[in-house]
Amino acid sequence: MSSRATTRTPPSPRARAPWLLRYLAELTLPRVVLWCYLIWWGFVFARYFDPSPRLWLSSLGIAGIIGTGLYLSTAHAGRARTRLEPWQIARLYIMPFCVSSFAALIKGRGFVLVFDPAWAANAAAGAGCAAFVSAALLCRRLLSWLDA
């Protein structure tokens, strides 16, 4: 047994912060925008849900076809393969699923672009995005306070 005592540096306050706080604090602007897209989709999904298996199977099929095309065009576009992170690959499939199901859910409901004809529904979805952005900014401030 060695008589040398090993000393470990204690983890920084940032490292001890809960993972969700760290995740939100370290989000980049493009990822915040993607989360807001998902939040908007979630509000439309909740408001206009359609249980038709045909709608969801079609959306899954489109996601598979388009997602694979997007994957091939990003990971294998040049001479050398580009290594993508698992979440990058997942987003290549999630985005077409959300787009196709969104289009099917709003068809014939009077939407203008992505905006619901009911201003209250748009306000609720916008408030959801604003709450998410506020939470991310608050977490960023908390972590910077912990680092100080």
N, CA, C and O of each residue as an XYZ file, in Angstrom:
592
protein
N       0.845     -1.165      0.000
C       0.000      0.000      0.000
C       0.892      1.231      0.000
O       1.867      1.299      0.749
N       0.571      2.167     -0.810
C       1.366      3.373     -0.933
C       1.008      4.350      0.179
O      -0.150      4.490      0.570
N       2.049      5.021      0.675
C       1.798      6.005      1.720
C       1.428      7.359      1.132
O       1.035      8.279      1.849
N       1.561      7.462     -0.173
C       1.198      8.724     -0.824
C      -0.301      8.910     -0.829
O      -1.050      8.024     -1.241
N      -0.717     10.028     -0.384
C      -2.158     10.332     -0.399
C      -2.511     10.923     -1.753
O      -1.833     11.822     -2.251
N      -3.549     10.421     -2.322
C      -3.997     10.986     -3.592
C      -5.058     12.032     -3.297
O      -6.025     11.798     -2.572
N      -4.839     13.169     -3.878
C      -5.827     14.234     -3.692
C      -6.527     14.464     -5.013
O      -5.903     14.556     -6.070
N      -7.778     14.550     -4.927
C      -8.587     14.827     -6.118
C      -9.140     16.227     -5.994
O      -9.543     16.679     -4.922
N      -9.143     16.883     -7.113
C      -9.762     18.202     -7.105
C     -11.257     18.014     -7.102
O     -11.790     17.208     -7.865
N     -11.931     18.744     -6.257
C     -13.392     18.613     -6.247
C     -13.967     19.141     -7.560
O     -13.411     20.057     -8.165
N     -15.075     18.561     -7.993
C     -15.678     19.034     -9.245
C     -16.094     20.501     -9.113
O     -16.459     20.979     -8.039
N     -16.023     21.179    -10.233
C     -16.412     22.589    -10.251
C     -17.905     22.708     -9.963
O     -18.654     21.747    -10.135
N     -18.332     23.890     -9.524
C     -19.780     24.075     -9.296
C     -20.589     23.795    -10.559
O     -21.704     23.281    -10.478
N     -20.031     24.130    -11.733
C     -20.723     23.865    -13.003
C     -20.933     22.363    -13.170
O     -22.017     21.926    -13.555
N     -19.908     21.582    -12.884
C     -20.003     20.127    -13.046
C     -20.989     19.512    -12.058
O     -21.578     18.467    -12.338
N     -21.173     20.153    -10.903
C     -22.110     19.628     -9.903
C     -23.548     20.062    -10.163
O     -24.478     19.538     -9.551
N     -23.730     21.014    -11.067
C     -25.085     21.489    -11.376
C     -25.881     20.364    -12.034
O     -25.298     19.537    -12.735
N     -27.186     20.314    -11.828
C     -28.011     19.282    -12.475
C     -27.845     19.321    -13.996
O     -27.659     20.385    -14.586
N     -27.915     18.152    -14.610
C     -27.647     18.057    -16.050
C     -28.597     18.916    -16.866
O     -28.180     19.506    -17.863
N     -29.869     19.005    -16.470
C     -30.830     19.808    -17.234
C     -30.449     21.287    -17.194
O     -30.558     21.988    -18.200
N     -30.006     21.752    -16.041
C     -29.575     23.144    -15.929
C     -28.381     23.395    -16.858
O     -28.342     24.403    -17.564
N     -27.419     22.487    -16.853
C     -26.248     22.626    -17.740
C     -26.662     22.570    -19.202
O     -26.192     23.364    -20.017
N     -27.548     21.623    -19.535
C     -27.985     21.490    -20.921
C     -28.636     22.780    -21.416
O     -28.279     23.296    -22.475
N     -29.581     23.289    -20.652
C     -30.283     24.512    -21.065
C     -29.338     25.705    -21.127
O     -29.447     26.534    -22.030
N     -28.418     25.798    -20.181
C     -27.487     26.930    -20.139
C     -26.539     26.924    -21.327
O     -26.102     27.984    -21.773
N     -26.218     25.754    -21.840
C     -25.220     25.645    -22.901
C     -25.828     25.527    -24.298
O     -25.108     25.295    -25.269
N     -27.142     25.684    -24.405
C     -27.791     25.611    -25.719
C     -27.313     26.754    -26.614
O     -27.206     27.902    -26.183
N     -27.032     26.414    -27.854
C     -26.682     27.427    -28.841
C     -27.971     27.979    -29.449
O     -29.032     27.366    -29.330
N     -27.874     29.126    -30.091
C     -29.062     29.738    -30.695
C     -29.746     28.801    -31.697
O     -30.970     28.681    -31.656
N     -29.007     28.130    -32.598
C     -29.698     27.209    -33.519
C     -30.480     26.110    -32.799
O     -31.562     25.732    -33.249
N     -29.957     25.598    -31.699
C     -30.677     24.554    -30.962
C     -31.897     25.114    -30.249
O     -32.920     24.437    -30.144
N     -31.797     26.344    -29.760
C     -32.967     26.982    -29.148
C     -34.069     27.117    -30.190
O     -35.236     26.849    -29.905
N     -33.697     27.533    -31.402
C     -34.680     27.664    -32.484
C     -35.318     26.309    -32.787
O     -36.534     26.228    -32.958
N     -34.517     25.248    -32.856
C     -35.069     23.908    -33.118
C     -36.022     23.478    -32.009
O     -37.061     22.879    -32.288
N     -35.688     23.774    -30.764
C     -36.596     23.449    -29.668
C     -37.902     24.225    -29.796
O     -38.977     23.692    -29.524
N     -37.804     25.490    -30.213
C     -39.034     26.277    -30.394
C     -39.887     25.701    -31.523
O     -41.115     25.695    -31.427
N     -39.252     25.217    -32.589
C     -40.014     24.539    -33.647
C     -40.780     23.356    -33.062
O     -41.962     23.166    -33.348
N     -40.089     22.562    -32.237
C     -40.732     21.386    -31.649
C     -41.863     21.791    -30.705
O     -42.904     21.134    -30.665
N     -41.666     22.857    -29.956
C     -42.719     23.340    -29.055
C     -43.932     23.776    -29.868
O     -45.063     23.449    -29.508
N     -43.714     24.508    -30.956
C     -44.830     24.952    -31.815
C     -45.563     23.736    -32.366
O     -46.793     23.682    -32.348
N     -44.802     22.762    -32.856
C     -45.402     21.531    -33.376
C     -46.231     20.856    -32.274
O     -47.334     20.376    -32.534
N     -45.701     20.820    -31.053
C     -46.402     20.186    -29.942
C     -47.739     20.845    -29.639
O     -48.713     20.164    -29.315
N     -47.787     22.169    -29.742
C     -49.059     22.868    -29.507
C     -50.071     22.508    -30.601
O     -51.245     22.281    -30.310
N     -49.618     22.456    -31.847
C     -50.528     22.086    -32.948
C     -50.953     20.625    -32.793
O     -52.123     20.297    -32.988
N     -50.020     19.759    -32.446
C     -50.314     18.346    -32.220
C     -51.390     18.187    -31.145
O     -52.351     17.437    -31.323
N     -51.220     18.899    -30.029
C     -52.184     18.787    -28.930
C     -53.557     19.336    -29.318
O     -54.581     18.788    -28.910
N     -53.581     20.398    -30.090
C     -54.847     21.053    -30.441
C     -55.611     20.303    -31.536
O     -56.839     20.234    -31.501
N     -54.889     19.746    -32.502
C     -55.538     19.149    -33.675
C     -55.227     17.657    -33.840
O     -55.293     17.140    -34.956
N     -54.895     16.967    -32.766
C     -54.523     15.556    -32.870
C     -55.552     14.766    -33.678
O     -56.760     14.927    -33.507
N     -55.044     13.914    -34.554
C     -55.880     13.033    -35.368
C     -55.383     11.605    -35.130
O     -54.220     11.314    -35.412
N     -56.228     10.713    -34.620
C     -55.772      9.362    -34.299
C     -55.614      8.446    -35.516
O     -55.301      7.266    -35.354
N     -55.821      8.953    -36.705
C     -55.763      8.125    -37.903
C     -54.384      7.475    -38.086
O     -53.385      8.178    -38.233
N     -54.326      6.135    -38.078
C     -53.036      5.463    -38.292
C     -52.426      5.832    -39.648
O     -51.203      5.884    -39.779
N     -53.257      6.086    -40.647
C     -52.757      6.435    -41.977
C     -51.899      7.699    -41.924
O     -50.838      7.756    -42.544
N     -52.354      8.704    -41.191
C     -51.596      9.957    -41.068
C     -50.217      9.700    -40.456
O     -49.208     10.171    -40.979
N     -50.176      8.953    -39.351
C     -48.921      8.741    -38.633
C     -48.008      7.774    -39.358
O     -46.788      7.935    -39.321
N     -48.580      6.758    -40.025
C     -47.739      5.839    -40.808
C     -47.168      6.550    -42.031
O     -46.014      6.327    -42.396
N     -47.964      7.400    -42.661
C     -47.449      8.185    -43.787
C     -46.329      9.105    -43.324
O     -45.311      9.237    -44.004
N     -46.510      9.739    -42.179
C     -45.475     10.623    -41.650
C     -44.199      9.847    -41.324
O     -43.093     10.328    -41.574
N     -44.358      8.645    -40.764
C     -43.184      7.812    -40.499
C     -42.487      7.400    -41.792
O     -41.258      7.408    -41.868
N     -43.272      7.040    -42.809
C     -42.690      6.666    -44.097
C     -41.932      7.820    -44.738
O     -40.821      7.646    -45.237
N     -42.541      8.996    -44.720
C     -41.875     10.178    -45.268
C     -40.603     10.482    -44.480
O     -39.571     10.813    -45.063
N     -40.680     10.367    -43.147
C     -39.499     10.610    -42.318
C     -38.379      9.630    -42.665
O     -37.211     10.013    -42.720
N     -38.734      8.372    -42.898
C     -37.725      7.377    -43.253
C     -37.061      7.673    -44.583
O     -35.840      7.586    -44.712
N     -37.876      8.024    -45.576
C     -37.332      8.292    -46.915
C     -36.520      9.587    -46.924
O     -35.366      9.593    -47.353
N     -37.111     10.671    -46.459
C     -36.437     11.971    -46.478
C     -35.262     11.975    -45.498
O     -34.191     12.489    -45.820
N     -35.453     11.406    -44.307
C     -34.368     11.350    -43.327
C     -33.153     10.607    -43.859
O     -32.018     11.034    -43.647
N     -33.386      9.502    -44.546
C     -32.270      8.754    -45.129
C     -31.577      9.584    -46.204
O     -30.348      9.600    -46.282
N     -32.355     10.268    -47.029
C     -31.754     11.145    -48.045
C     -30.933     12.251    -47.405
O     -29.834     12.560    -47.866
N     -31.467     12.852    -46.336
C     -30.721     13.902    -45.638
C     -29.450     13.342    -45.003
O     -28.398     13.981    -45.039
N     -29.551     12.160    -44.429
C     -28.375     11.532    -43.826
C     -27.298     11.291    -44.884
O     -26.132     11.635    -44.688
N     -27.700     10.702    -45.993
C     -26.725     10.431    -47.050
C     -26.113     11.713    -47.601
O     -24.922     11.750    -47.913
N     -26.923     12.762    -47.721
C     -26.411     14.008    -48.283
C     -25.515     14.767    -47.303
O     -24.760     15.644    -47.724
N     -25.579     14.453    -46.018
C     -24.705     15.130    -45.054
C     -23.517     14.263    -44.662
O     -22.387     14.750    -44.626
N     -23.748     13.006    -44.371
C     -22.665     12.140    -43.908
C     -21.775     11.640    -45.041
O     -20.596     11.360    -44.825
N     -22.323     11.528    -46.231
C     -21.568     10.965    -47.348
C     -21.511     11.911    -48.543
O     -21.450     11.463    -49.688
N     -21.529     13.207    -48.285
C     -21.588     14.182    -49.375
C     -20.258     14.341    -50.085
O     -20.235     14.501    -51.305
N     -19.169     14.303    -49.372
C     -17.851     14.506    -49.974
C     -17.122     13.188    -50.160
O     -17.705     12.109    -50.061
N     -15.850     13.305    -50.427
C     -15.028     12.097    -50.606
C     -14.856     11.336    -49.295
O     -14.816     10.106    -49.277
N     -14.757     12.081    -48.208
C     -14.606     11.449    -46.895
C     -15.944     11.508    -46.162
O     -16.687     12.484    -46.266
N     -16.226     10.452    -45.429
C     -17.469     10.406    -44.655
C     -17.385     11.396    -43.499
O     -16.357     11.494    -42.828
N     -18.469     12.125    -43.271
C     -18.559     13.040    -42.141
C     -19.259     12.314    -41.005
O     -20.379     11.827    -41.162
N     -18.590     12.246    -39.858
C     -19.185     11.555    -38.714
C     -20.193     12.493    -38.038
O     -19.852     13.609    -37.644
N     -21.420     12.027    -37.914
C     -22.480     12.799    -37.274
C     -22.746     12.243    -35.883
O     -22.622     11.042    -35.643
N     -23.112     13.130    -34.978
C     -23.485     12.704    -33.630
C     -24.870     12.056    -33.684
O     -25.655     12.349    -34.586
N     -25.174     11.176    -32.723
C     -26.481     10.494    -32.737
C     -27.670     11.449    -32.791
O     -28.637     11.184    -33.505
N     -27.615     12.565    -32.043
C     -28.745     13.496    -32.064
C     -28.856     14.218    -33.396
O     -29.957     14.583    -33.808
N     -27.736     14.429    -34.077
C     -27.804     15.035    -35.404
C     -28.535     14.090    -36.356
O     -29.373     14.522    -37.147
N     -28.218     12.819    -36.278
C     -28.882     11.828    -37.131
C     -30.367     11.750    -36.786
O     -31.213     11.730    -37.680
N     -30.682     11.707    -35.503
C     -32.091     11.637    -35.085
C     -32.874     12.833    -35.627
O     -34.001     12.676    -36.098
N     -32.280     14.026    -35.561
C     -32.981     15.225    -36.052
C     -33.244     15.151    -37.553
O     -34.234     15.701    -38.036
N     -32.369     14.479    -38.293
C     -32.586     14.333    -39.738
C     -33.855     13.540    -40.035
O     -34.443     13.689    -41.106
N     -34.276     12.705    -39.103
C     -35.509     11.924    -39.259
C     -36.699     12.585    -38.558
O     -37.829     12.519    -39.043
N     -36.438     13.215    -37.424
C     -37.518     13.850    -36.666
C     -38.114     15.028    -37.438
O     -39.331     15.208    -37.464
N     -37.251     15.826    -38.067
C     -37.742     17.025    -38.766
C     -38.743     16.674    -39.877
O     -39.820     17.269    -39.905
N     -38.446     15.745    -40.788
C     -39.459     15.428    -41.807
C     -40.729     14.813    -41.222
O     -41.820     15.020    -41.754
N     -40.592     14.048    -40.118
C     -41.780     13.511    -39.468
C     -42.662     14.655    -38.977
O     -43.870     14.656    -39.213
N     -42.061     15.620    -38.300
C     -42.832     16.745    -37.761
C     -43.435     17.587    -38.881
O     -44.584     18.017    -38.778
N     -42.677     17.825    -39.945
C     -43.184     18.633    -41.060
C     -44.371     17.949    -41.732
O     -45.392     18.586    -41.988
N     -44.242     16.661    -42.016
C     -45.331     15.979    -42.726
C     -46.566     15.836    -41.846
O     -47.687     16.010    -42.323
N     -46.375     15.521    -40.560
C     -47.545     15.392    -39.686
C     -48.170     16.763    -39.424
O     -49.392     16.866    -39.319
N     -47.361     17.810    -39.316
C     -47.878     19.166    -39.135
C     -48.767     19.531    -40.322
O     -49.881     20.023    -40.146
N     -48.261     19.286    -41.532
C     -49.028     19.612    -42.743
C     -50.350     18.852    -42.774
O     -51.383     19.412    -43.142
N     -50.317     17.580    -42.391
C     -51.547     16.791    -42.397
C     -52.528     17.277    -41.323
O     -53.737     17.301    -41.550
N     -52.010     17.658    -40.168
C     -52.892     18.096    -39.079
C     -53.563     19.438    -39.360
O     -54.689     19.668    -38.919
N     -52.883     20.331    -40.094
C     -53.453     21.668    -40.313
C     -54.221     21.777    -41.627
O     -54.856     22.798    -41.890
N     -54.168     20.743    -42.444
C     -54.827     20.801    -43.756
C     -56.317     21.146    -43.605
O     -57.050     20.502    -42.854
N     -56.735     22.174    -44.337
C     -58.131     22.568    -44.352
C     -58.609     23.276    -43.093
O     -59.816     23.386    -42.877
N     -57.699     23.758    -42.260
C     -58.092     24.395    -41.003
C     -57.878     25.908    -41.009
O     -57.995     26.557    -39.970
N     -57.564     26.472    -42.179
C     -57.450     27.927    -42.294
C     -56.134     28.514    -41.833
O     -56.048     29.721    -41.607
N     -55.107     27.695    -41.687
C     -53.802     28.212    -41.283
C     -53.225     29.110    -42.372
O     -53.467     28.896    -43.560
N     -52.466     30.109    -41.957
C     -51.688     30.931    -42.881
C     -50.230     30.645    -42.543
O     -49.759     30.978    -41.456
N     -49.523     30.027    -43.480
C     -48.172     29.504    -43.251
C     -48.244     28.524    -42.079
O     -48.830     27.451    -42.224
N     -47.674     28.856    -40.938
C     -47.732     27.946    -39.783
C     -48.619     28.506    -38.676
O     -48.638     27.971    -37.567
N     -49.346     29.565    -38.965
C     -50.111     30.265    -37.940
C     -51.578     29.846    -37.932
O     -52.257     29.840    -38.959
N     -52.028     29.502    -36.752
C     -53.403     29.091    -36.501
C     -54.339     30.276    -36.754
O     -53.971     31.416    -36.470
N     -55.536     30.030    -37.280
C     -56.470     31.144    -37.452
C     -56.928     31.744    -36.116
O     -57.400     32.881    -36.085
N     -56.799     31.010    -35.036
C     -57.173     31.519    -33.714
C     -55.952     32.177    -33.076
O     -54.949     31.516    -32.806
N     -56.049     33.486    -32.838
C     -54.888     34.201    -32.297
C     -54.483     33.653    -30.934
O     -53.299     33.682    -30.599
N     -55.425     33.157    -30.141
C     -55.105     32.629    -28.812
C     -54.212     31.393    -28.911
O     -53.336     31.192    -28.070
N     -54.430     30.568    -29.930
C     -53.591     29.381    -30.119
C     -52.162     29.797    -30.464
O     -51.203     29.208    -29.965
N     -52.023     30.814    -31.319
C     -50.690     31.322    -31.652
C     -50.021     31.923    -30.417
O     -48.825     31.733    -30.194
N     -50.803     32.650    -29.618
C     -50.259     33.252    -28.402
C     -49.783     32.170    -27.434
O     -48.737     32.319    -26.803
N     -50.546     31.086    -27.314
C     -50.161     29.998    -26.406
C     -48.867     29.339    -26.878
O     -47.966     29.098    -26.075
N     -48.769     29.047    -28.174
C     -47.550     28.435    -28.709
C     -46.371     29.394    -28.576
O     -45.267     28.980    -28.221
N     -46.603     30.671    -28.861
C     -45.544     31.666    -28.698
C     -45.107     31.785    -27.249
O     -43.919     31.940    -26.965
N     -46.055     31.713    -26.339
C     -45.727     31.766    -24.913
C     -44.915     30.538    -24.500
O     -44.010     30.638    -23.671
N     -45.238     29.389    -25.076
C     -44.448     28.182    -24.790
C     -43.009     28.356    -25.224
O     -42.086     27.991    -24.496
N     -42.813     28.914    -26.413
C     -41.449     29.179    -26.903
C     -40.760     30.214    -26.021
O     -39.595     30.051    -25.657
N     -41.480     31.275    -25.678
C     -40.899     32.324    -24.835
C     -40.504     31.769    -23.463
O     -39.462     32.138    -22.922
N     -41.328     30.889    -22.905
C     -41.005     30.285    -21.613
C     -39.747     29.429    -21.719
O     -38.911     29.433    -20.815
N     -39.613     28.701    -22.817
C     -38.429     27.870    -23.014
C     -37.171     28.740    -23.133
O     -36.153     28.460    -22.500
N     -37.252     29.794    -23.946
C     -36.110     30.698    -24.115
C     -35.767     31.345    -22.772
O     -34.592     31.462    -22.425
N     -36.766     31.757    -22.031
C     -36.528     32.368    -20.715
C     -35.851     31.378    -19.771
O     -34.939     31.748    -19.031
N     -36.291     30.135    -19.793
C     -35.680     29.115    -18.933
C     -34.215     28.902    -19.311
O     -33.354     28.775    -18.440
N     -33.940     28.863    -20.614
C     -32.550     28.687    -21.064
C     -31.685     29.873    -20.632
O     -30.555     29.688    -20.181
N     -32.215     31.083    -20.770
C     -31.457     32.273    -20.359
C     -31.244     32.299    -18.842
O     -30.172     32.673    -18.367
N     -32.257     31.906    -18.097
C     -32.129     31.851    -16.638
C     -31.064     30.834    -16.234
O     -30.247     31.104    -15.354
N     -31.072     29.680    -16.868
C     -30.069     28.655    -16.566
C     -28.668     29.153    -16.913
O     -27.714     28.885    -16.183
N     -28.544     29.865    -18.010
C     -27.251     30.430    -18.400
C     -26.765     31.404    -17.321
O     -25.594     31.388    -16.943
N     -27.667     32.242    -16.835
C     -27.310     33.193    -15.790
C     -26.928     32.467    -14.493
O     -25.957     32.839    -13.834
N     -27.685     31.444    -14.135
C     -27.371     30.687    -12.917
C     -26.002     30.037    -13.003
O     -25.240     30.065    -12.036
N     -25.682     29.452    -14.148
C     -24.372     28.820    -14.283
C     -23.253     29.843    -14.243
O     -22.205     29.593    -13.647
N     -23.464     30.998    -14.875
C     -22.413     32.019    -14.819
C     -22.246     32.520    -13.388
O     -21.137     32.872    -12.984
N     -23.325     32.558    -12.619
C     -23.244     32.941    -11.216
C     -22.480     31.892    -10.428
O     -21.685     32.231     -9.551
N     -22.717     30.590    -10.740
C     -21.983     29.516    -10.061
C     -20.492     29.557    -10.390
O     -19.651     29.265     -9.541
N     -20.176     29.924    -11.631
C     -18.768     29.985    -12.054
C     -18.012     31.133    -11.418
O     -16.788     31.086    -11.296
N     -18.734     32.162    -11.012
C     -18.063     33.372    -10.473
C     -17.499     33.155     -9.092
O     -16.913     34.069     -8.514
